[in-house]
Amino acid sequence: MLKASRKLNLVSVEKINQVLQDIASAAIANTVFVLQENQKDLNRMDSNDPKYDRLMLTDERIKGIANDIMNVASLPSPLARILSETSRPNGLLIKKVTVPFGVIGIIYEARPNVTFDVFSLCLKSGNACVLKGGSDANDSNMAIVKVIREVLKKHDLDENILALLPVDREATTELLHAHGLVDLIIPRGSQSLINFVRENSSIPVIETGAGICHTYFDEFGDTAKGCDIVYNAKTRRPSVCNALDCLIIHENRLNDLPAITELLQQSKVVIYADEKAYQALDGKYPASLLQAATEESFGTEFLSFKMAIKTVANIDEALEHIANYSSKHSEAIISENEEALEIFRKSVDAAAVYCNVSTAFTDGAQFGLGAEIGISTQKLHARGPMALEELTSYKWIVEGNGQIRPK
């Protein structure tokens, strides 16, 4: 793949964009085939499994994937951008220029849309990619790779810029130790997957995926805004990483908690409430959906129609709870008080911090980045939605006219 990635650097931006447009068209044209293969995967999974929604493809989702690919094609190339340029007194011209990483390995679970998203971003950024999907989505992934490779063949591009590894653990182990062959590993999935990759890889890793997301309803929060934001963040797509897991509420607003959670009943959201929140909801939220919180209720990424509620006496307690349980993905505050908003913005350590907005917006497309390769929850190199710019590194180009360095 190293040879294929080097050849990819010589392909024009115009051709890359045309390939992406053709892949988007091929995704639509092959919808029936892809959905048939996706159904094989769905048949092997319990429909009550939180991963089921992630695994499922539909006509509309494939159209959305195709639109994302077209968005990537329309974006400026992230390559060959001059980040800085300096002329030295000795006549040297020194430029800092963006370049691809080379070969990127992506390990992910039951999300076949990632196959399309990742390849489009890697192609646009000049990177070859090695995909290691989970067994849950193997038929879907193989179908998608087949569609992509047919387009590559049509354009006389080396098919080796895309590889799909077998689903066994041995393939994962080999990928994590492919030093000198793979330049970067990006895991997408559960916290256990991310931990495994980080602890076992001999190749640099960018952590993405796990999202334990909180929304703090402040003493000065607007009830109507809170109701809509909490409902959207929890129920829009509960199985994704930007979904709300814990509502934190100021104790002075407990009387408003039934109104804030009212819409959640429509989706039969199970609430794990601490003692004060339970008392506020008892008799005002369906008893079958209301349970007492335990310590395990906090710091849990539910990935389903479940949510915890924590009561705090002030914003400092809210910030402390977030610091203790956050995965540093997305955190939100609902408040009409500018001082509280500013404290939250400055104090919360997360890739995305929201003020009076649903955490559901943590998404590359929503941020105007086209598709995304994942949400980075670390601080080195990339943070938040990772797209084209985050899939590049840089090198120094030094130009002269025979200069030599004096002894």
TORVOLUM-47421 format. One line per 3 residues: their letters; for each residue x, y, z of N, C-alpha, C. Coordinates in steps of 0.02 Angstrom, whole numbers, plus 50000, padded with zeros to 5 digits. Layout:
! residues N
a) X Y Z X Y Z X Y Z ~ ... .
END
This chain:
! residues 407
mlk) 50040 49940 50000 50000 50000 50000 50042 50063 50000 ~ 50104 50059 50025 50147 50118 50025 50159 50143 49955 ~ 50171 50097 49909 50182 50116 49839 50119 50148 49810 .
asr) 50061 50119 49826 49998 50147 49802 49986 50216 49830 ~ 50004 50227 49894 49993 50293 49924 50039 50345 49893 ~ 50099 50325 49875 50145 50373 49841 50118 50392 49773 .
kln) 50092 50344 49736 50063 50358 49671 50001 50404 49677 ~ 49966 50396 49731 49906 50437 49741 49923 50511 49747 ~ 49983 50526 49772 50004 50596 49778 50009 50631 49711 .
lvs) 50016 50593 49657 50026 50622 49591 49960 50630 49553 ~ 49905 50608 49582 49840 50614 49549 49813 50685 49558 ~ 49788 50714 49506 49764 50784 49509 49703 50791 49553 .
vek) 49694 50851 49579 49636 50866 49620 49572 50855 49580 ~ 49573 50875 49517 49515 50868 49473 49494 50795 49466 ~ 49543 50751 49458 49526 50680 49450 49500 50651 49516 .
inq) 49530 50671 49571 49507 50647 49636 49434 50667 49646 ~ 49417 50729 49629 49348 50752 49637 49300 50713 49593 ~ 49322 50697 49532 49280 50659 49486 49268 50589 49512 .
vlq) 49320 50559 49541 49313 50492 49570 49262 50493 49627 ~ 49267 50543 49669 49221 50549 49725 49149 50557 49701 ~ 49140 50598 49651 49072 50608 49623 49045 50543 49595 .
dia) 49089 50504 49563 49067 50440 49535 49052 50389 49589 ~ 49089 50392 49645 49075 50347 49701 49007 50364 49731 ~ 48992 50429 49737 48927 50449 49762 48871 50423 49717 .
saa) 48881 50430 49652 48831 50405 49604 48825 50329 49608 ~ 48882 50295 49616 48881 50222 49620 48847 50198 49684 ~ 48853 50236 49738 48819 50218 49800 48744 50217 49789 .
ian) 48718 50268 49755 48647 50271 49740 48626 50215 49692 ~ 48666 50206 49639 48649 50156 49589 48650 50085 49616 ~ 48690 50074 49668 48696 50007 49697 48659 50000 49763 .
tvf) 48610 50043 49774 48573 50041 49837 48542 49973 49851 ~ 48510 49943 49802 48478 49879 49813 48528 49826 49834 ~ 48585 49823 49799 48637 49775 49815 48664 49786 49886 .
vlq) 48679 49849 49903 48708 49863 49969 48657 49847 50024 ~ 48594 49864 50014 48543 49850 50064 48532 49775 50073 ~ 48536 49737 50018 48530 49664 50024 48585 49635 50068 .
enq) 48646 49659 50057 48702 49634 50097 48697 49659 50169 ~ 48674 49720 50177 48664 49747 50245 48612 49707 50283 ~ 48561 49683 50248 48509 49644 50281 48537 49578 50309 .
kdl) 48586 49550 50275 48619 49489 50301 48650 49503 50370 ~ 48681 49561 50376 48711 49579 50440 48656 49591 50493 ~ 48603 49627 50472 48549 49641 50519 48515 49577 50544 .
nrm) 48511 49528 50500 48479 49464 50519 48517 49428 50574 ~ 48581 49443 50580 48622 49410 50632 48621 49447 50698 ~ 48590 49507 50701 48591 49547 50761 48522 49554 50791 .
dsn) 48518 49553 50856 48455 49565 50892 48434 49638 50880 ~ 48372 49647 50858 48348 49715 50843 48346 49760 50904 ~ 48350 49731 50964 48351 49771 51026 48422 49791 51046 .
dpk) 48471 49766 51010 48540 49785 51024 48550 49858 51006 ~ 48582 49898 51050 48594 49969 51035 48633 49979 50970 ~ 48671 49929 50949 48710 49936 50887 48667 49927 50824 .
ydr) 48607 49902 50833 48565 49887 50775 48553 49948 50731 ~ 48537 50004 50764 48524 50066 50726 48587 50089 50689 ~ 48645 50081 50720 48708 50100 50688 48721 50057 50626 .
lml) 48704 49993 50633 48717 49946 50580 48671 49956 50520 ~ 48611 49978 50533 48560 49980 50481 48572 50034 50429 ~ 48569 50014 50365 48568 50061 50309 48498 50063 50280 .
tde) 48479 50120 50253 48414 50129 50220 48425 50169 50157 ~ 48373 50174 50116 48377 50216 50056 48398 50287 50076 ~ 48366 50314 50127 48380 50383 50146 48451 50391 50173 .
rik) 48474 50341 50211 48542 50346 50238 48594 50341 50182 ~ 48581 50300 50132 48629 50297 50076 48628 50362 50037 ~ 48570 50392 50029 48567 50458 49997 48607 50509 50037 .
gia) 48601 50506 50103 48639 50551 50146 48714 50540 50140 ~ 48734 50476 50136 48805 50459 50127 48830 50487 50061 ~ 48790 50479 50008 48810 50504 49942 48816 50580 49943 .
ndi) 48771 50613 49978 48776 50686 49984 48839 50708 50020 ~ 48856 50670 50073 48918 50686 50110 48979 50678 50065 ~ 48980 50625 50024 49036 50615 49978 49040 50672 49927 .
mnv) 48983 50694 49902 48982 50751 49856 49007 50814 49891 ~ 48990 50822 49955 49015 50879 49993 49091 50877 49998 ~ 49118 50818 50011 49191 50811 50014 49223 50830 49947 .
asl) 49192 50807 49893 49219 50823 49826 49219 50898 49814 ~ 49171 50934 49843 49165 51006 49830 49212 51047 49873 ~ 49241 51017 49924 49284 51055 49969 49353 51066 49938 .
psp) 49388 51120 49957 49456 51130 49933 49502 51073 49956 ~ 49551 51058 49916 49600 51007 49935 49639 51031 49996 ~ 49650 50986 50045 49690 51005 50103 49765 50999 50090 .
lar) 49784 50976 50031 49854 50962 50016 49889 51021 49983 ~ 49955 51023 49992 49998 51074 49960 49980 51145 49983 ~ 49949 51150 50040 49936 51216 50069 49999 51241 50102 .
ils) 50018 51303 50088 50077 51332 50120 50056 51362 50187 ~ 50080 51330 50241 50062 51352 50308 50105 51411 50330 ~ 50166 51413 50306 50210 51470 50320 50264 51472 50267 .
ets) 50292 51530 50256 50345 51539 50206 50393 51592 50229 ~ 50457 51575 50227 50508 51621 50252 50567 51625 50203 ~ 50591 51686 50190 50652 51696 50151 50708 51713 50199 .
rpn) 50760 51672 50199 50816 51682 50244 50868 51730 50214 ~ 50910 51761 50256 50961 51808 50230 51009 51776 50180 ~ 51018 51709 50185 51064 51675 50139 51030 51655 50073 .
gll) 50968 51676 50063 50933 51663 50001 50890 51601 50001 ~ 50891 51562 50056 50848 51502 50059 50775 51522 50066 ~ 50732 51487 50028 50660 51495 50034 50633 51433 50070 .
ikk) 50606 51442 50129 50583 51386 50171 50508 51390 50178 ~ 50475 51335 50157 50402 51332 50159 50379 51271 50200 ~ 50327 51281 50238 50294 51228 50276 50230 51209 50238 .
vtv) 50227 51147 50212 50174 51128 50164 50137 51066 50189 ~ 50071 51066 50182 50030 51008 50203 50040 50949 50156 ~ 50043 50890 50186 50052 50827 50148 50009 50772 50180 .
pfg) 49996 50718 50144 49958 50662 50174 50000 50626 50228 ~ 49966 50590 50272 50001 50546 50318 50033 50489 50279 ~ 49997 50462 50231 50022 50405 50192 49973 50348 50191 .
vig) 49977 50304 50242 49930 50248 50249 49898 50253 50318 ~ 49832 50255 50319 49794 50262 50381 49754 50198 50392 ~ 49759 50170 50452 49720 50112 50471 49661 50133 50514 .
iiy) 49601 50111 50497 49541 50129 50535 49509 50065 50560 ~ 49499 50061 50626 49468 50003 50657 49400 50026 50684 ~ 49346 49994 50662 49280 50018 50681 49233 49959 50690 .
ear) 49175 49973 50721 49128 49920 50737 49069 49922 50689 ~ 49009 49915 50714 48951 49902 50671 48923 49966 50638 ~ 48964 50000 50598 48941 50060 50564 48966 50060 50492 .
pnv) 48930 50027 50447 48953 50022 50378 48958 50088 50341 ~ 48921 50140 50363 48928 50206 50332 48999 50232 50338 ~ 49035 50209 50390 49104 50231 50400 49148 50211 50340 .
tfd) 49132 50155 50309 49172 50131 50252 49171 50183 50196 ~ 49113 50208 50179 49108 50260 50128 49141 50325 50153 ~ 49124 50346 50214 49148 50410 50240 49224 50412 50243 .
vfs) 49252 50360 50273 49325 50357 50282 49361 50358 50215 ~ 49338 50317 50169 49373 50314 50105 49371 50381 50069 ~ 49313 50414 50069 49308 50478 50034 49355 50530 50064 .
lcl) 49360 50531 50130 49405 50579 50162 49478 50562 50150 ~ 49494 50497 50154 49563 50476 50141 49583 50491 50069 ~ 49540 50477 50022 49556 50490 49952 49567 50564 49940 .
ksg) 49523 50606 49966 49529 50678 49955 49592 50705 49987 ~ 49614 50675 50042 49673 50699 50077 49736 50662 50056 ~ 49731 50619 50004 49790 50586 49975 49816 50527 50014 .
nac) 49774 50498 50057 49796 50441 50098 49766 50376 50073 ~ 49807 50323 50073 49780 50256 50065 49751 50235 50132 ~ 49702 50189 50132 49672 50170 50196 49663 50094 50201 .
vlk) 49677 50070 50261 49666 50000 50279 49608 49998 50327 ~ 49554 49965 50308 49494 49963 50348 49489 49896 50385 ~ 49474 49900 50449 49462 49840 50490 49395 49848 50524 .
ggs) 49343 49825 50488 49276 49829 50515 49261 49770 50560 ~ 49206 49775 50598 49186 49721 50642 49148 49667 50605 ~ 49143 49609 50636 49107 49553 50606 49033 49568 50597 .
dan) 49006 49612 50639 48935 49628 50635 48916 49658 50567 ~ 48963 49694 50536 48948 49730 50473 48988 49704 50414 ~ 49012 49643 50418 49059 49619 50367 49028 49616 50298 .
dsn) 48967 49590 50291 48936 49586 50225 48924 49655 50195 ~ 48903 49701 50238 48892 49770 50215 48958 49802 50192 ~ 49010 49793 50231 49075 49824 50215 49103 49795 50150 .
mai) 49097 49730 50141 49123 49699 50080 49086 49726 50019 ~ 49020 49735 50026 48981 49762 49970 49002 49832 49953 ~ 49012 49874 50004 49032 49943 49993 49101 49948 49961 .
vkv) 49148 49907 49985 49215 49907 49956 49212 49885 49883 ~ 49170 49837 49867 49162 49814 49798 49138 49872 49754 ~ 49089 49910 49778 49064 49968 49740 49119 50020 49729 .
ire) 49157 50033 49780 49211 50083 49775 49265 50060 49726 ~ 49284 49997 49732 49338 49972 49689 49319 49971 49616 ~ 49256 49960 49601 49234 49963 49531 49243 50033 49503 .
vlk) 49233 50084 49544 49243 50153 49522 49318 50167 49513 ~ 49359 50143 49560 49432 50152 49554 49458 50120 49490 ~ 49433 50060 49476 49454 50025 49415 49435 50065 49353 .
khd) 49376 50093 49353 49352 50134 49297 49398 50192 49283 ~ 49428 50220 49336 49472 50278 49329 49546 50259 49327 ~ 49561 50194 49321 49630 50170 49317 49671 50189 49378 .
lde) 49639 50191 49436 49675 50203 49498 49691 50137 49532 ~ 49748 50135 49567 49770 50075 49600 49720 50055 49655 ~ 49691 49995 49649 49643 49972 49698 49674 49962 49767 .
nil) 49739 49959 49770 49773 49948 49833 49773 50010 49879 ~ 49743 50065 49856 49736 50122 49902 49679 50109 49951 ~ 49644 50053 49943 49590 50033 49989 49597 49959 50003 .
all) 49601 49942 50067 49603 49872 50087 49554 49860 50143 ~ 49518 49804 50140 49473 49783 50194 49500 49719 50223 ~ 49519 49721 50286 49550 49663 50318 49497 49613 50341 .
pvd) 49517 49551 50351 49471 49501 50380 49448 49524 50449 ~ 49392 49494 50472 49362 49517 50535 49394 49485 50598 ~ 49440 49438 50590 49468 49404 50648 49516 49449 50687 .
rea) 49528 49432 50750 49571 49471 50794 49643 49471 50771 ~ 49664 49417 50737 49733 49413 50713 49747 49471 50664 ~ 49698 49488 50623 49707 49543 50575 49715 49609 50613 .
tte) 49678 49616 50667 49684 49677 50708 49754 49682 50738 ~ 49778 49626 50764 49845 49626 50794 49898 49643 50743 ~ 49893 49615 50683 49942 49630 50631 49940 49703 50611 .
llh) 49880 49731 50606 49874 49802 50589 49905 49846 50642 ~ 49893 49831 50705 49919 49872 50759 49995 49870 50764 ~ 50026 49820 50732 50099 49814 50735 50130 49819 50665 .
ahg) 50094 49849 50618 50120 49856 50550 50165 49917 50545 ~ 50213 49920 50589 50259 49978 50591 50299 49981 50526 ~ 50302 50041 50497 50337 50049 50434 50291 50039 50374 .
lvd) 50232 50011 50385 50184 50000 50331 50122 50044 50339 ~ 50105 50059 50401 50047 50102 50417 50072 50160 50459 ~ 50048 50220 50443 50073 50280 50476 50031 50302 50536 .
lii) 49968 50284 50536 49923 50310 50588 49864 50261 50597 ~ 49842 50251 50659 49784 50210 50674 49730 50254 50705 ~ 49668 50246 50680 49611 50282 50708 49557 50231 50726 .
prg) 49544 50220 50790 49489 50175 50810 49424 50214 50816 ~ 49369 50184 50794 49302 50213 50801 49257 50161 50832 ~ 49232 50175 50892 49187 50126 50923 49183 50136 50997 .
sqs) 49173 50081 51033 49163 50083 51105 49227 50101 51141 ~ 49218 50120 51205 49277 50136 51245 49324 50077 51252 ~ 49296 50016 51256 49338 49957 51262 49381 49947 51200 .
lin) 49352 49960 51140 49391 49955 51078 49447 50007 51078 ~ 49430 50069 51096 49480 50122 51096 49536 50106 51145 ~ 49518 50082 51204 49568 50065 51254 49614 50009 51228 .
fvr) 49584 49959 51196 49624 49903 51170 49674 49928 51118 ~ 49651 49970 51072 49696 49995 51020 49751 50038 51050 ~ 49734 50083 51096 49784 50126 51126 49837 50085 51163 .
ens) 49815 50033 51198 49861 49995 51240 49903 49945 51200 ~ 49882 49927 51140 49916 49874 51103 49950 49897 51038 ~ 49938 49958 51017 49966 49981 50954 50038 50006 50962 .
sip) 50080 49986 50914 50148 50014 50911 50152 50070 50860 ~ 50093 50090 50835 50087 50144 50785 50048 50201 50818 ~ 50064 50264 50802 50027 50320 50832 49952 50313 50823 .
vie) 49915 50331 50876 49842 50323 50877 49808 50390 50890 ~ 49754 50404 50853 49710 50459 50871 49645 50428 50896 ~ 49628 50443 50959 49570 50413 50990 49506 50450 50969 .
tga) 49456 50412 50948 49392 50441 50929 49336 50396 50954 ~ 49276 50424 50958 49218 50381 50965 49179 50387 51029 ~ 49206 50363 51085 49166 50358 51145 49142 50427 51168 .
gic) 49078 50433 51181 49050 50497 51201 49005 50489 51262 ~ 49029 50513 51319 48986 50516 51379 48970 50590 51386 ~ 48910 50609 51363 48892 50679 51353 48843 50703 51407 .
hty) 48856 50763 51433 48814 50793 51484 48782 50857 51458 ~ 48724 50874 51487 48694 50940 51477 48676 50966 51546 ~ 48702 51026 51563 48689 51056 51628 48634 51108 51620 .
fde) 48577 51097 51655 48523 51146 51656 48535 51191 51717 ~ 48557 51252 51703 48579 51299 51754 48519 51330 51791 ~ 48535 51362 51846 48484 51397 51884 48447 51448 51842 .
fgd) 48481 51474 51791 48452 51526 51748 48433 51499 51679 ~ 48422 51434 51674 48404 51404 51610 48332 51418 51590 ~ 48320 51421 51525 48253 51430 51497 48220 51361 51490 .
tak) 48162 51352 51522 48130 51287 51524 48111 51261 51454 ~ 48084 51305 51413 48064 51284 51345 48124 51262 51305 ~ 48178 51300 51308 48240 51281 51272 48265 51214 51300 .
gcd) 48265 51208 51366 48290 51147 51397 48252 51086 51375 ~ 48186 51092 51372 48144 51035 51352 48162 51012 51282 ~ 48167 51059 51235 48182 51041 51166 48253 51015 51158 .
ivy) 48301 51047 51191 48371 51027 51184 48383 50957 51213 ~ 48356 50945 51272 48365 50880 51304 48332 50825 51262 ~ 48273 50838 51238 48238 50788 51197 48277 50772 51133 .
nak) 48301 50824 51099 48338 50814 51037 48404 50777 51050 ~ 48441 50799 51101 48506 50769 51116 48501 50696 51135 ~ 48446 50678 51170 48438 50609 51193 48407 50564 51140 .
trr) 48358 50588 51101 48318 50543 51061 48329 50546 50986 ~ 48365 50597 50961 48373 50602 50888 48402 50538 50860 ~ 48459 50517 50886 48488 50452 50869 48526 50429 50932 .
psv) 48493 50393 50975 48523 50376 51040 48585 50332 51036 ~ 48596 50299 50979 48651 50252 50974 48716 50284 50950 ~ 48717 50350 50941 48778 50383 50917 48814 50417 50974 .
cna) 48877 50435 50962 48920 50457 51017 48904 50527 51042 ~ 48865 50567 51005 48850 50634 51029 48783 50636 51066 ~ 48753 50579 51079 48688 50577 51114 48697 50592 51188 .
ldc) 48647 50623 51218 48649 50642 51288 48645 50581 51333 ~ 48689 50579 51384 48689 50524 51432 48669 50546 51502 ~ 48683 50609 51519 48669 50631 51587 48646 50704 51587 .
lii) 48587 50716 51615 48562 50784 51626 48581 50804 51696 ~ 48616 50860 51702 48633 50888 51767 48587 50948 51779 ~ 48554 50952 51837 48507 51005 51848 48521 51041 51914 .
hen) 48516 51107 51912 48524 51147 51973 48465 51134 52019 ~ 48479 51125 52084 48426 51105 52131 48369 51156 52135 ~ 48384 51219 52119 48331 51270 52122 48282 51264 52064 .
rln) 48298 51221 52015 48254 51212 51958 48221 51143 51956 ~ 48222 51107 52011 48192 51041 52012 48117 51042 51998 ~ 48084 51096 52017 48013 51101 52003 47999 51102 51927 .
dlp) 48049 51121 51888 48041 51123 51815 48061 51057 51782 ~ 48088 51010 51821 48113 50948 51792 48058 50908 51757 ~ 47997 50903 51783 47945 50867 51746 47932 50897 51677 .
ait) 47934 50964 51672 47924 50996 51606 47983 50984 51560 ~ 48043 50985 51588 48104 50975 51548 48106 50905 51519 ~ 48081 50857 51556 48084 50786 51535 48019 50762 51502 .
ell) 47971 50805 51496 47905 50784 51472 47907 50750 51404 ~ 47944 50778 51356 47946 50750 51289 47980 50682 51287 ~ 48022 50668 51336 48058 50605 51336 48011 50545 51342 .
qqs) 47952 50557 51371 47904 50503 51378 47882 50475 51310 ~ 47882 50519 51259 47860 50497 51193 47904 50442 51165 ~ 47968 50443 51183 48015 50393 51159 48029 50340 51212 .
kvv) 47991 50342 51267 47997 50293 51321 48069 50290 51348 ~ 48096 50349 51360 48164 50353 51387 48164 50333 51461 ~ 48206 50285 51478 48214 50265 51548 48260 50315 51583 .
iya) 48238 50342 51639 48277 50391 51677 48302 50359 51741 ~ 48368 50366 51752 48399 50346 51815 48413 50410 51854 ~ 48370 50425 51903 48373 50490 51938 48403 50482 52007 .
dek) 48444 50531 52027 48469 50532 52095 48410 50549 52142 ~ 48422 50549 52207 48367 50553 52255 48324 50615 52246 ~ 48354 50674 52239 48315 50736 52232 48277 50737 52166 .
ayq) 48309 50716 52113 48276 50716 52047 48219 50665 52046 ~ 48230 50608 52080 48177 50556 52083 48115 50584 52118 ~ 48126 50619 52173 48069 50648 52209 48032 50699 52166 .
ald) 48069 50738 52127 48038 50788 52084 47997 50756 52027 ~ 48017 50696 52006 47984 50663 51949 47932 50611 51972 ~ 47935 50590 52034 47890 50538 52058 47818 50560 52051 .
gky) 47779 50520 52013 47710 50536 52001 47699 50582 51942 ~ 47754 50608 51914 47749 50655 51857 47785 50629 51795 ~ 47817 50571 51803 47849 50536 51747 47829 50463 51754 .
pas) 47816 50428 51699 47791 50359 51704 47834 50316 51751 ~ 47801 50284 51799 47837 50245 51849 47877 50189 51817 ~ 47853 50162 51762 47889 50107 51729 47954 50130 51696 .
llq) 47960 50196 51688 48020 50223 51655 48066 50260 51703 ~ 48047 50262 51767 48086 50300 51817 48118 50252 51867 ~ 48184 50256 51872 48221 50214 51918 48270 50255 51959 .
aat) 48288 50230 52017 48337 50264 52059 48407 50254 52030 ~ 48445 50307 52028 48513 50303 52001 48559 50267 52050 ~ 48608 50233 52022 48662 50204 52061 48727 50236 52038 .
ees) 48781 50219 52069 48845 50248 52048 48861 50230 51975 ~ 48839 50171 51953 48852 50149 51884 48811 50189 51833 ~ 48760 50225 51856 48719 50264 51810 48758 50324 51781 .
fgt) 48809 50345 51817 48848 50403 51796 48913 50380 51764 ~ 48933 50414 51711 48993 50394 51674 48979 50336 51627 ~ 48915 50325 51611 48896 50271 51566 48874 50300 51498 .
efl) 48900 50273 51444 48876 50290 51377 48821 50241 51361 ~ 48758 50262 51366 48702 50216 51362 48690 50190 51291 ~ 48698 50232 51240 48687 50212 51170 48617 50185 51159 .
sfk) 48569 50208 51200 48500 50184 51195 48455 50236 51228 ~ 48390 50220 51233 48343 50267 51263 48346 50264 51339 ~ 48403 50281 51365 48414 50284 51437 48455 50346 51454 .
mai) 48444 50374 51514 48478 50436 51532 48481 50442 51608 ~ 48535 50469 51633 48542 50482 51705 48527 50556 51719 ~ 48507 50570 51782 48497 50639 51804 48534 50649 51870 .
ktv) 48574 50703 51872 48613 50720 51932 48593 50790 51955 ~ 48578 50798 52019 48560 50862 52048 48622 50894 52080 ~ 48631 50959 52068 48689 50994 52097 48664 51059 52130 .
ani) 48705 51084 52176 48687 51145 52212 48710 51208 52177 ~ 48759 51202 52132 48786 51261 52097 48825 51238 52036 ~ 48849 51286 51998 48885 51270 51936 48951 51236 51951 .
dea) 48982 51251 52008 49045 51218 52025 49035 51143 52033 ~ 48980 51123 52065 48967 51051 52071 48953 51019 52003 ~ 48920 51057 51959 48907 51031 51892 48973 51020 51855 .
leh) 49018 51068 51860 49083 51063 51826 49124 51005 51855 ~ 49119 50995 51921 49155 50940 51952 49128 50872 51929 ~ 49062 50867 51922 49033 50805 51898 49055 50790 51826 .
ian) 49054 50841 51785 49076 50832 51715 49149 50812 51713 ~ 49191 50844 51753 49263 50828 51753 49274 50755 51774 ~ 49233 50730 51819 49242 50662 51844 49217 50609 51796 .
yss) 49166 50624 51756 49133 50573 51717 49136 50584 51641 ~ 49156 50641 51618 49156 50656 51547 49209 50615 51509 ~ 49194 50599 51446 49244 50569 51402 49277 50623 51359 .
khs) 49262 50687 51374 49291 50744 51339 49269 50749 51267 ~ 49207 50727 51255 49178 50728 51188 49137 50792 51177 ~ 49076 50794 51205 49031 50852 51196 48995 50866 51261 .
eai) 48996 50929 51283 48962 50949 51345 48923 51013 51332 ~ 48864 51020 51364 48821 51077 51351 48796 51108 51415 ~ 48780 51173 51410 48748 51210 51464 48686 51245 51436 .
ise) 48633 51246 51476 48573 51284 51459 48565 51339 51512 ~ 48575 51401 51492 48574 51456 51539 48563 51522 51502 ~ 48530 51569 51536 48522 51637 51509 48568 51685 51545 .
nee) 48613 51659 51586 48659 51700 51625 48727 51700 51592 ~ 48750 51758 51569 48813 51761 51532 48873 51741 51574 ~ 48872 51757 51638 48928 51737 51682 48933 51661 51686 .
ale) 48875 51628 51694 48875 51555 51697 48899 51525 51631 ~ 48876 51554 51575 48897 51530 51510 48973 51536 51501 ~ 49000 51593 51523 49072 51605 51514 49112 51557 51559 .
ifr) 49089 51547 51620 49124 51499 51664 49125 51430 51633 ~ 49068 51409 51606 49062 51343 51574 49108 51338 51514 ~ 49107 51388 51471 49149 51387 51410 49223 51380 51428 .
ksv) 49244 51416 51480 49316 51416 51498 49336 51356 51539 ~ 49290 51327 51576 49309 51275 51625 49302 51204 51600 ~ 49256 51192 51553 49243 51123 51531 49298 51100 51483 .
daa) 49326 51043 51497 49378 51014 51455 49346 50962 51409 ~ 49326 50984 51349 49294 50938 51301 49309 50963 51231 ~ 49302 50917 51183 49316 50935 51113 49265 50985 51087 .
avy) 49203 50980 51110 49150 51026 51089 49110 51048 51150 ~ 49104 51114 51158 49067 51142 51214 49009 51183 51186 ~ 48948 51169 51210 48888 51200 51183 48854 51244 51234 .
cnv) 48829 51301 51210 48790 51346 51252 48720 51352 51221 ~ 48670 51325 51256 48601 51327 51233 48592 51292 51165 ~ 48627 51237 51155 48625 51199 51093 48629 51125 51109 .
sta) 48596 51084 51069 48598 51012 51077 48667 50985 51057 ~ 48690 50936 51096 48754 50903 51080 48751 50863 51016 ~ 48691 50853 50988 48684 50814 50926 48720 50846 50867 .
ftd) 48742 50908 50874 48776 50942 50819 48850 50924 50812 ~ 48878 50885 50858 48948 50865 50852 48954 50815 50795 ~ 48968 50841 50737 48967 50801 50675 49005 50840 50622 .
gaq) 49046 50806 50584 49086 50840 50533 49044 50878 50482 ~ 48990 50847 50459 48948 50880 50410 48915 50942 50439 ~ 48892 50938 50502 48860 50994 50535 48909 51051 50547 .
fgl) 48973 51034 50554 49024 51086 50564 49051 51113 50498 ~ 49021 51090 50442 49042 51114 50377 49105 51082 50351 ~ 49121 51021 50375 49183 50987 50357 49171 50932 50305 .
gae) 49110 50926 50279 49093 50869 50237 49081 50809 50281 ~ 49103 50751 50261 49098 50692 50304 49151 50696 50359 ~ 49150 50649 50405 49201 50648 50458 49230 50578 50464 .
igi) 49291 50576 50490 49322 50511 50502 49313 50491 50574 ~ 49289 50536 50616 49278 50522 50686 49280 50585 50727 ~ 49264 50579 50791 49268 50635 50838 49326 50621 50885 .
stq) 49379 50660 50879 49438 50650 50922 49425 50678 50991 ~ 49437 50637 51042 49428 50659 51111 49495 50672 51146 ~ 49549 50674 51107 49614 50689 51136 49635 50759 51115 .
klh) 49696 50779 51134 49717 50847 51122 49774 50855 51072 ~ 49813 50802 51062 49869 50807 51016 49845 50800 50944 ~ 49868 50842 50901 49856 50844 50829 49786 50863 50811 .
arg) 49736 50826 50835 49667 50839 50813 49620 50834 50873 ~ 49567 50875 50871 49517 50873 50924 49449 50889 50895 ~ 49397 50850 50916 49331 50861 50889 49322 50825 50822 .
pma) 49273 50847 50782 49262 50815 50717 49324 50818 50673 ~ 49346 50759 50651 49406 50754 50609 49386 50745 50537 ~ 49411 50789 50495 49396 50784 50424 49461 50793 50385 .
lee) 49457 50829 50330 49514 50831 50283 49577 50860 50315 ~ 49572 50917 50346 49632 50949 50373 49667 50906 50424 ~ 49627 50869 50464 49656 50828 50517 49689 50764 50489 .
lts) 49678 50749 50425 49710 50690 50395 49773 50709 50357 ~ 49800 50767 50372 49863 50788 50341 49914 50802 50395 ~ 49976 50796 50375 50033 50819 50415 50065 50875 50375 .
ykw) 50129 50887 50386 50163 50938 50345 50237 50919 50338 ~ 50267 50949 50290 50340 50942 50283 50368 51009 50263 ~ 50434 51016 50271 50469 51077 50253 50499 51070 50184 .
ive) 50487 51118 50142 50518 51121 50076 50568 51179 50077 ~ 50631 51162 50062 50684 51212 50063 50713 51219 49993 ~ 50709 51279 49965 50732 51292 49897 50789 51343 49898 .
gng) 50839 51329 49856 50896 51375 49852 50929 51373 49785 ~ 50990 51397 49782 51027 51401 49719 51101 51385 49731 ~ 51112 51326 49762 51181 51305 49773 51209 51323 49841 .
qir) 51169 51348 49887 51196 51367 49952 51224 51307 49990 ~ 51278 51319 50026 51306 51268 50071 51314 51301 50139 ~ 51311 51261 50190 51315 51288 50259 51389 51293 50279 .
pk) 51411 51352 50303 51481 51361 50324 51498 51317 50383 ~ 51561 51299 50388 51585 51261 50445 51586 51305 50508 .
END
